[in-house]
Amino acid sequence: MTTIDEIQLIRFPIFTEPSAQGILRVFEALSMPFGVQRIFSVHANAGGLRGQHAHRKCTQLLVCVSGQVSVFCDDAEHTAHFTLHPQSDALLLPAGIWSTQCYEIDSSSLVVFCDYPYDEADYIRDFEVFSKWKTNK
Amino acid sequence: MTTIDEIQLIRFPIFTEPSAQGILRVFEALSMPFGVQRIFSVHANAGGLRGQHAHRKCTQLLVCVSGQVSVFCDDAEHTAHFTLHPQSDALLLPAGIWSTQCYEIDSSSLVVFCDYPYDEADYIRDFEVFSKWKTNK
């Protein structure tokens, strides 16, 4: 049974450039922890709440490319909290973890790499169902 | 010789959600116009200028996930201009086009998918060299 101890922070190259030229982050396919089957981005303002579900099989890599996003994780026994921003590590979230993302400032963006294509059956959207699923595994 | 007429706008699914829940954009691997070898993100504030180079072989797909970014394209004969934002289409930029990206508002982010891994030899960073390369092709 996956626990929050299996969540990892992964460092990808970050190049911070002088003046207004910005922050460049690079994700070479060969450096990714899995074969990427799906990518999605979420753009939200302060107070936006996303996630609030778990995946049965899908592992995800979360990268904050603008603003700041708090990620709350729960394995039905313990919780963990991570803060992501454009200079922070990426968060490798294994399958079997309940996760909620809170967008902390306006114009925050998360890019998420997934090792599975979209499958609604992979989602658990009810925390009680998730908790029972974890107990029975 | 690639011309600006070969630049394409590509629509990926965009789900706009009520209240502060934000904008979700989805890029399934099978929907991508090429096999993705590299992804990079750039985060910059208003006035940030990036690009100002061409690629000999690398095709790129540009997606603005926050803020607004102007993309100026030049094939050494004609120019074209595109404005990208989180609700706009993605821009498929073939190899052989000189491109400059101007970050128009603070906290703008571009995610770029590439069909080649990083190779410095693939970059042309001098417009005169680019122009001669285009003429001789």
Interface residues (C-beta under 8 A of the other chain):
Chain A: A20 Q21 G22 I23 L24 R25 V26 F27 E28 A29 L30 V36 Q37 R38 I39 F40 S41 V42 H43 A44 N45 A46 G47 G48 L49 R50 V63 V65 S66 G67 P86 Y103 D106 S107 S108 S109 V111 F113 P117 Y118
Chain B: A20 Q21 G22 I23 L24 R25 V26 F27 E28 A29 L30 V36 Q37 R38 I39 F40 S41 V42 H43 A44 N45 A46 G47 G48 L49 R50 V63 V65 S66 G67 P86 Y103 D106 S107 S108 S109 V111 F113 P117 Y118
